[in-house]
Structure formats: structure tokens, C-alpha cells
């Protein structure tokens, strides 16, 4: 039986409700030595010191920024830049202002923020880049991005660096990361022994708009040889290389041979070299040094000086013997998304763009986040006679279904229109004759497995999944007619999700999952596929009788994972526990007992699983789930275990303090903090704010205000009260109409913070700020 018939036999279900959980997370902030000063009279009656008044003066703010940089005081740097943005925007309304900082000072500030490397630090980096001309009179360029990259490398988080480089095209100036920037990252990975990260990053870098070169693969293979990587990993890297347009290079062949000798595999060195020759020797390549120099100079001129200068260079090189060809257009528009650039090059050089150049424009537009522009380019390509093909359609469908800010019916329907264009351009009879792309072509002419996978994933994520169930069946039939196999585990899980979400109860959902996954033509699920299915199970809700996730059905899928030999990891449990925790704010009180029982059952499964040892992150999630469903005693027992074994972290502390606040257990909260203080444990920013919230929640607003004004972050340069701290205070002060008192204290004791606050906070309008005028 075909897979499409197997799915169809499940019948079109009556429909389920997928619960949308949108409870905002409780504020989780932070703090070290927490004792409140007992001299309350001094805090309440101290005379105002005029030196504390904060004058919103650009010079004063800039001076403070300069003092923050050498000490790497990130928290203060954030506050001062917010103040500077505010003052400059106000002054700019009246008259243009001279840039207050030098380029070198901005670079130093960006370096400090990048070295810190937290999400809000990088958000501030982007804000500075947006206003760079106003701040220092310089436009954003490669130089400033190099500074940021060096800072991120010093920070040492490879995922943060990779994400930054991949997202550069969507950051200020829409710059493609340079080859040098990628190689800076790769060389650091090699030096740090991060060969897995290096391997993955090389395979993905082309999505940033920069293609790997022979030098790129020299870095990768040298790292593999230096770390004694298994032979399979070396051949995997060669597979990545084969997906590029690189040609045979004798020096690289020698590197491969010498690398195997270095690993003590001299007997297999010639085998590797021969394999490399077999894969790459037949590819056409330009051997003329002059032609290589010309093509590189044209591409470099287009990227650095623009299309007009590059076209002029082409005309100049023609006099020296350079011959224009369709590939010349590729060199000219490889790093642009503008249609007028392609039109200009076509007209000036009398060349006609092919699907390759149109696909480059579309991919570049998608890469910088301009989906509307990409779709417009696609329509223009059709109007010029270009037949829709996978290179044109795939990036658009992917953007519509996976990177759109909101996946709605309109986006999915537009993706299906593109699929229809592609399917009609490559009829089924043609697709049957062309089961595989011809040698040298990376894309099929018609829909491929990857495209179907994207569409199935979109159907599963749609709010209106029943609408797309028959469409999914139709696409399955098309796949079989085109001899396209469902060869990806994620494609199978996406199809399962569509059918599960259309089921009428948990039993039907589980049956649908088993029928599809056990079909002989379906590839085996991997860890990601199983986790996607488990996540969907937690989201299902069927009428009034089955509103909670079914723990039994959930762990039936987990059992299948174990039987299939898929490793059980922390996410298998956190998916369920996190959802149960979030449901505590959504369900009526009469269902809280059932919710608490579900958390206990999940805990039982966790305890009885001999194949898995929970880590701190998972214990934290279980502790948080217990406290959110009202089982404070169970949450506290987990905390005590973590504390005694020394396995707690900042998140653990924030969770138990938050739990104490909601349980009105002030003595226990104080005991927790006292024990931590004796250990010398210092709260981070998030834990400080959680401590402040806990004090407010148990009725100690005045004490919380004193902690904020006098104690918070003492002897911690990177911890200072921020806007979130003020929000916590105001949210509780509003219950007793004490907002004015809170803001008066903030203004008196924390004038720099007060000045950086927005005009309105959660409905409370901060009074107009006054400026202290120097009598001189």
C-alpha cells in the first residue's frame, strides 16, 4: 500500500483543538548579598544631595561612557547609551548635532558589548550600528563588523558567532560576511578544537551569501587531521566540498595525502587522493591565470564599488582580451538583490540573464529579509520568459513557510501557488524520466523531496490544519507519481503532525502516528522528528473531556523512541513539563488537581527511567513545573537536593525564590538567600530582579525599594538596576497607589537610571524630567 493511501485511510478527521499557550513568563531576575540596611530613618529622611541630580547633557553622558569602557562595565554602558540616544534624538529635533564620540571609542564600546555577548548586549550593538553616523560620523562597514566579530570570538560562544555571521545580511547595511570574517571564525574553531562546529559551519556558510573556497576547506581538513578525526568524518567533509562549485586542486590533493599520513594511515592516503580526483577532476575549470585574475577582479569590483564600476571594468578588460559570457552576469550580481542592477548589466553588456542570475537575485533578497522584493523579482522573471524552476521557487517557499514572522494561510497559499507553477513547468511525465538531476546540476527541474518537506511542515504548523489535510494527501499522490521519495525523517514527522492535529481524540492521534511511522516506505524517525511529534502531543486538546496532555500517550511515543534506539535526552521530558507549567495559567481552578497529577506522573517516569540521568536544566524545569501547579513542597524538595549536591545554578535560584514569593513563604526565601550568601554565591541580574519581585509579592515593597536603591549590585560592576527592576516595583506599587513614591526614590538615588526610563511604563506616566541648570 502506498503512503498516500495509508494516510487517506485514516479518513478526514472530525478535528481537534490545538491549544495556544501564551502565558508571559514570570519575571526572573537576580541579586547577591541581599541584606537590607536596618537604618530605615536614614533612608527615609536623608537630605537631597544636589550632586546626585542627573543632568541630561551629551558631554556628561559621553564622559561616563568613556569611563565605562576600560572597566568593561557593561550594565552602566547600556544605561549611558540609552541616555545618549534619548538626548540626541531630542536635540536632533531642533538642530543637527555633531557626532559626540570618535570612531575608536565606538569600536571600544562595541568590543566590550561583544565580549559580554548576551542577547541584550548584541541588541545594543545593533542599536549602535543603526545610529553609527549620528554617534561618530562614520558609516557602517567591514571595519566595524570586524571589531564586533573579534569581540564575539573573545567571548568564546561558537553558536553566537555563527548566528551573527549568518544574520549579517539582515543587520544594518545588509552586509554579506566577508571570506576573511568567516575564516577568522573557522581558524578560531580549529585552534579551539571545535571540529564539529567547524564542520557544520562550513556546510552552512553559503546561506549567508558567501561561498567556501579551497582555503576554507584547507582550514577544515587541517583541523580534522590535527584532532585525529575518524575517517568517516573526513569523507563527510569531502561530501560537503562536492556540493560546491570547486574544482580539482593539486595542492589540496597533496594536503589530503599528507593528512592521512599524519594520522598513520599511509596505506589509505592514496585511496583518499584518488577519491578526490574522481569526484573533482572532470569539472570544467579555468586554468588561464589571467582569466582567473579577471573574474576575481570583476566580482570584487562589484561587491566593493558597485555595479556601474564593475561594468566599466568589464568593458575595459574586453580591450585586453576578456570575453563576455553569461557567467559574467553572475560575477556582477552575486552580492546584490536589486533588479535594476541586473537590468543595467544586461543593457550595458548586451547579455541575457538566465535562471541562474534570477535565482541569485531572489536568494539575495530573501537573505536580507526582503520577501516582498523577492516575490516581485520572481514575477518579473516569469514575465521575461524564464520558466519556473527549483532554484527560483525553493528559496521563496522556504521563506514563506519557515522564516515569515507569522505563518498564516495567506503565506501557505502563496507557497502552494509557487509549487503549482513549478509542477506545471515540469509535468509528471517529464519528472518520471528525470529521477535524478543530471551531473553537474544541483537542483531538479520539478518539485523535490525538500520542497514537499517544507510544505508538510507548514501544514502542520498552520492554525487551520484541517484546510490543508486534503492538500497534503494530494501532494503525497504527486510525490508518488513523480517518484519522489519521502526520504527525510522530518518530512515524516511533519506529515504525522498534520494527521495528529486532525484527529478526534488522543487514541486516534496515536494510531495515526503509528500507521505512518511504521509504513515500510517511511524512513525511521530521528531525535528531532520524535521531539516534534511529542511537542504536538502536548498541544492537542479535544473538547471538554480531554483538555490536558495525555501523559500515557506521550510516553507511548517515548517507548517507541527507546525501541528504535534513539537516545533519550533532557528535551524529551522538558517538552512535557514546560507545557504543563504553562497550562497552570490557562486552565480553570477545578482542573489544577489533574494538572498537578500529570506533573507527578511525568516525575515518576523520569525517576524510573534507568537509561537517563537528569541534568540541572531538567531538574530546574521540574521544580518550576511543580511551583506553577501549586505544589510548593515538591518544588522545595527538588531545590534542597540541588543545593546539597551543589548542582544548582542561577536559574535554579531564581525559580525557588519565585516559588517562595508565590507561596508567600518569606522565611524560606530568606533562608535560601542566607545559605547562598554564606557560600559567597552572587546573584546575576535576573536573579536580583526575581529577589526584588519576591520581596514585593510578600508585602515588603519598602524593603525591596531600599535594596534597589542602596544594595543591588554592590561590588558587581555588571549588575545595576534597570528598567525591568523598575517595572517590578511599579507593578506592586500600583496596588497601593505608591508609584509616585517609588519614582521619587528612583530619581533621588538612581538619577542615571531615572533619566534612561521611557516616558511611560506599564500605564504609569513618568513625570516630565527637569534639568538642573548650572548657575554659572
Long-range contacts (C-beta under 8 A, 24 or more apart in sequence): 1-519, 2-476, 2-480, 2-521, 3-476, 3-480, 3-486, 3-516, 3-519, 3-521, 3-522, 4-473, 4-476, 4-477, 4-479, 4-480, 6-515, 6-516, 6-519, 7-472, 7-473, 7-476, 7-495, 7-499, 7-515, 7-516, 8-473, 9-515, 10-499, 10-508, 10-511, 10-512, 10-515, 12-466, 12-469, 12-470, 12-502, 13-466, 13-469, 13-499, 13-502, 13-503, 13-504, 13-508, 14-504, 15-466, 15-502, 15-504, 16-501, 16-502, 16-503, 16-504, 16-505, 16-509, 16-540, 16-541, 16-542, 17-540, 17-541, 17-542, 17-543, 18-463, 18-465, 18-501, 18-539, 18-540, 18-541, 19-539, 19-540, 19-541, 19-547, 19-583, 19-586, 21-539, 21-579, 21-582, 21-583, 21-586, 23-582, 23-585, 23-586, 26-658, 26-693, 27-689, 27-690, 27-693, 27-724, 27-727, 27-728, 28-651, 28-654, 28-655, 28-658, 28-686, 28-687, 28-689, 28-690, 29-654, 29-685, 29-686, 29-687, 29-688, 29-689, 29-690, 29-691, 29-692, 29-693, 29-724, 29-725, 29-728, 30-650, 30-653, 30-654, 30-683, 30-684, 30-685, 30-686, 30-687, 30-688, 30-689, 30-690, 30-691, 30-719, 31-683, 31-687, 31-688, 31-689, 31-690, 31-691, 31-692, 31-707, 31-712, 31-713, 31-719, 32-677, 32-681, 32-682, 32-683, 32-688, 32-713, 32-714, 32-715, 32-716, 32-719, 33-677, 33-682, 33-711, 33-714, 33-715, 34-673, 34-677, 34-683, 34-691, 34-707, 34-711, 35-677, 35-711, 36-703, 36-706, 36-707, 36-711, 37-706, 37-710, 37-711, 40-702, 40-706, 43-706, 43-709, 43-710, 48-748, 50-772, 52-748, 52-749, 52-751, 53-751, 53-772, 54-751, 54-752, 54-754, 54-755, 55-771, 55-772, 55-774, 56-83, 56-86, 56-87, 56-755, 56-769, 56-771, 57-87, 58-84, 58-87, 58-88, 58-91, 58-97, 58-100, 59-100, 61-87, 61-100, 62-100, 62-101, 64-752, 65-101, 65-105, 65-109, 66-105, 68-109, 68-112, 69-105, 69-108, 69-109, 69-112, 71-717, 72-112, 72-115, 72-116, 72-717, 72-718, 73-717, 73-718, 74-112, 74-113, 74-116, 74-121, 74-717, 74-718, 75-685, 75-713, 75-717, 75-718, 75-719, 75-720, 75-722, 76-717, 76-720, 76-752, 77-109, 77-112, 77-113, 77-124, 78-120, 78-121, 78-124, 78-722, 79-720, 79-722, 79-752, 79-753, 79-756, 80-752, 81-109, 81-124, 81-127, 81-128, 82-756, 83-752, 83-755, 83-756, 84-135, 85-127, 85-131, 86-755, 86-756, 88-131, 88-134, 88-135, 92-134, 97-134, 98-137, 99-133, 99-134, 99-135, 99-136, 99-137, 100-135, 101-135, 101-136, 102-136, 103-136, 103-137, 103-138, 105-136, 106-132, 106-135, 106-136, 106-138, 106-144, 107-144, 107-147, 110-144, 110-147, 110-148, 110-151, 111-147, 111-148, 111-150, 111-151, 112-151, 113-151, 114-147, 114-148, 114-149, 114-150, 114-151, 114-152, 114-154, 114-155, 115-151, 115-152, 115-154, 115-155, 116-155, 116-718, 117-151, 117-152, 117-155, 117-157, 117-160, 122-160, 122-164, 126-171, 126-172, 129-171, 129-172, 129-173, 130-172, 132-172, 139-173, 140-172, 140-173, 140-175, 141-173, 141-175, 142-175, 142-178, 142-181, 145-175, 145-177, 145-181, 146-180, 146-181, 146-184, 149-181, 149-184, 149-185, 150-184, 153-184, 153-185, 153-188, 156-192, 158-189, 158-192, 158-194, 158-197, 158-201, 159-197, 161-185, 161-188, 162-197, 162-200, 162-201, 162-204, 165-205, 165-208, 166-204, 166-205, 166-207, 166-208, 168-208, 169-208, 169-209, 169-364, 169-367, 169-368, 169-369, 170-367, 170-368, 170-369, 174-368, 176-208, 176-209, 176-210, 176-303, 176-335, 177-208, 177-209, 177-210, 178-210, 179-210, 179-213, 179-215, 179-216, 182-208, 182-210, 182-212, 182-216, 183-215, 183-216, 183-219, 186-216, 186-219, 186-220, 187-219, 189-223, 190-219, 190-220, 190-222, 190-223, 190-226, 193-227, 195-223, 195-224, 195-227, 195-229, 195-233, 198-223, 199-224, 199-233, 199-236, 199-237, 199-240, 202-237, 202-240, 203-240, 206-244, 207-367, 208-367, 209-335, 209-363, 209-364, 209-367, 211-244, 211-245, 212-241, 212-244, 212-246, 213-246, 214-246, 214-249, 214-252, 217-241, 217-246, 217-252, 218-252, 218-255, 221-255, 221-256, 221-259, 222-255, 222-259, 224-259, 225-259, 225-260, 225-262, 225-263, 228-263, 231-265, 231-268, 234-259, 234-272, 235-275, 238-275, 238-276, 238-279, 242-279, 242-280, 243-442, 245-283, 246-280, 246-283, 247-280, 247-283, 247-284, 247-285, 248-276, 248-277, 248-280, 248-281, 248-283, 248-285, 249-280, 252-276, 253-277, 283-440, 290-321, 291-322, 294-322, 295-327, 295-331, 298-328, 298-331, 298-332, 299-331, 299-332, 299-334, 299-335, 302-331, 302-332, 302-333, 302-334, 302-335, 302-336, 303-334, 303-335, 307-332, 307-333, 307-336, 307-341, 307-344, 307-345, 308-344, 311-344, 311-345, 311-348, 311-349, 314-349, 315-348, 315-349, 324-349, 324-350, 324-351, 325-351, 326-351, 326-352, 326-353, 326-354, 326-356, 326-357, 329-353, 329-357, 330-356, 330-357, 330-360, 333-357, 333-360, 333-361, 334-360, 335-364, 336-361, 336-364, 337-361, 337-364, 337-365, 337-367, 337-368, 337-370, 337-373, 337-374, 337-377, 339-376, 339-377, 339-380, 353-384, 354-386, 355-381, 355-386, 355-387, 355-389, 355-391, 355-392, 356-391, 358-386, 358-392, 359-389, 359-391, 359-392, 359-395, 362-392, 362-395, 362-396, 363-395, 366-395, 366-396, 366-398, 366-399, 366-403, 371-396, 371-399, 371-400, 371-403, 371-404, 374-399, 375-414, 378-418, 382-421, 387-425, 388-418, 388-421, 388-422, 388-425, 389-422, 389-425, 389-426, 389-443, 389-445, 390-422, 390-443, 390-444, 390-445, 390-446, 390-447, 390-448, 390-451, 391-443, 393-418, 393-419, 393-421, 393-422, 393-451, 394-443, 394-450, 394-451, 397-451, 397-454, 397-455, 398-454, 400-458, 401-454, 401-455, 401-457, 401-458, 402-454, 402-457, 402-458, 407-458, 407-461, 407-462, 408-463, 409-462, 409-463, 409-464, 409-467, 411-458, 412-455, 412-458, 412-459, 412-462, 412-468, 415-454, 415-455, 415-458, 416-455, 416-471, 419-447, 419-451, 419-455, 419-475, 422-446, 422-447, 422-451, 423-447, 423-478, 428-478, 428-481, 428-482, 431-481, 431-482, 431-483, 431-484, 432-481, 432-482, 432-483, 435-483, 446-482, 447-478, 447-479, 447-482, 447-484, 448-484, 449-479, 449-484, 449-485, 449-486, 449-487, 449-488, 449-491, 450-488, 452-479, 452-484, 452-486, 452-491, 453-488, 453-490, 453-491, 453-494, 456-491, 456-494, 456-495, 456-498, 457-490, 457-491, 457-494, 459-494, 459-498, 460-494, 460-495, 460-497, 460-498, 460-501, 460-536, 461-497, 465-498, 465-501, 465-502, 466-502, 468-498, 469-498, 469-499, 469-502, 472-498, 485-521, 486-521, 486-522, 486-523, 487-523, 488-523, 489-523, 489-524, 489-525, 489-526, 489-528, 489-529, 490-526, 490-528, 490-529, 490-532, 492-516, 492-517, 492-522, 492-523, 492-525, 492-529, 493-525, 493-528, 493-529, 493-530, 493-532, 493-533, 494-532, 496-533, 496-536, 497-532, 497-533, 497-536, 500-533, 500-536, 500-537, 500-540, 501-536, 501-539, 501-540, 503-540, 503-542, 504-542, 505-542, 505-546, 506-537, 506-540, 506-542, 506-546, 506-550, 506-553, 507-553, 509-537, 509-540, 509-553, 510-553, 510-556, 510-557, 513-557, 514-560, 517-560, 524-564, 525-564, 525-566, 526-566, 527-561, 527-566, 527-567, 527-569, 530-557, 530-560, 530-561, 530-566, 530-572, 531-571, 531-572, 531-575, 533-557, 534-558, 534-572, 534-575, 534-576, 535-575, 538-575, 538-576, 538-579, 538-580, 539-579, 547-587, 547-591, 548-583, 548-587, 548-591, 548-594, 548-595, 548-598, 549-576, 549-579, 549-580, 549-583, 549-598, 551-576, 551-598, 551-601, 551-602, 551-605, 555-605, 558-605, 562-611, 568-609, 568-611, 568-612, 569-612, 570-614, 570-615, 570-617, 570-618, 573-602, 573-605, 573-606, 573-614, 573-618, 573-621, 573-622, 574-617, 574-618, 574-621, 576-602, 577-602, 577-618, 577-621, 577-622, 577-624, 577-625, 578-621, 578-625, 580-625, 580-629, 581-621, 581-624, 581-625, 581-628, 581-629, 582-628, 584-628, 584-629, 584-630, 585-628, 592-629, 592-630, 595-629, 596-629, 596-630, 596-631, 599-625, 599-626, 599-629, 599-631, 600-631, 600-634, 603-634, 616-642, 616-647, 616-648, 616-649, 616-651, 616-652, 617-651, 619-647, 619-652, 620-649, 620-651, 620-652, 620-655, 623-652, 623-655, 623-656, 623-659, 624-655, 624-659, 626-659, 627-655, 627-656, 627-658, 627-659, 627-662, 627-663, 632-659, 632-660, 632-662, 632-663, 632-665, 635-659, 636-668, 639-672, 643-675, 650-683, 650-684, 650-686, 650-687, 653-681, 653-683, 653-687, 653-690, 654-686, 654-687, 654-690, 657-687, 657-690, 657-691, 657-694, 658-690, 658-693, 658-694, 660-694, 660-698, 661-690, 661-693, 661-694, 661-695, 661-697, 661-698, 662-697, 664-697, 664-698, 665-698, 666-694, 666-698, 666-700, 669-694, 669-698, 682-716, 683-719, 684-719, 685-713, 685-718, 685-719, 685-722, 688-712, 688-713, 688-719, 688-725, 689-724, 689-725, 689-728, 692-725, 692-728, 692-729, 693-728, 693-732, 696-728, 696-729, 696-731, 696-732, 697-732, 701-729, 701-732, 701-733, 701-736, 701-738, 701-742, 704-728, 704-729, 704-732, 705-729, 705-742, 705-745, 708-746, 708-750, 709-745, 709-746, 709-749, 709-750, 710-749, 720-753, 721-750, 721-753, 722-753, 723-753, 723-756, 723-757, 723-758, 723-761, 726-753, 726-757, 726-761, 727-761, 727-762, 730-761, 730-762, 730-764, 731-762, 734-762, 734-764, 739-764, 743-767
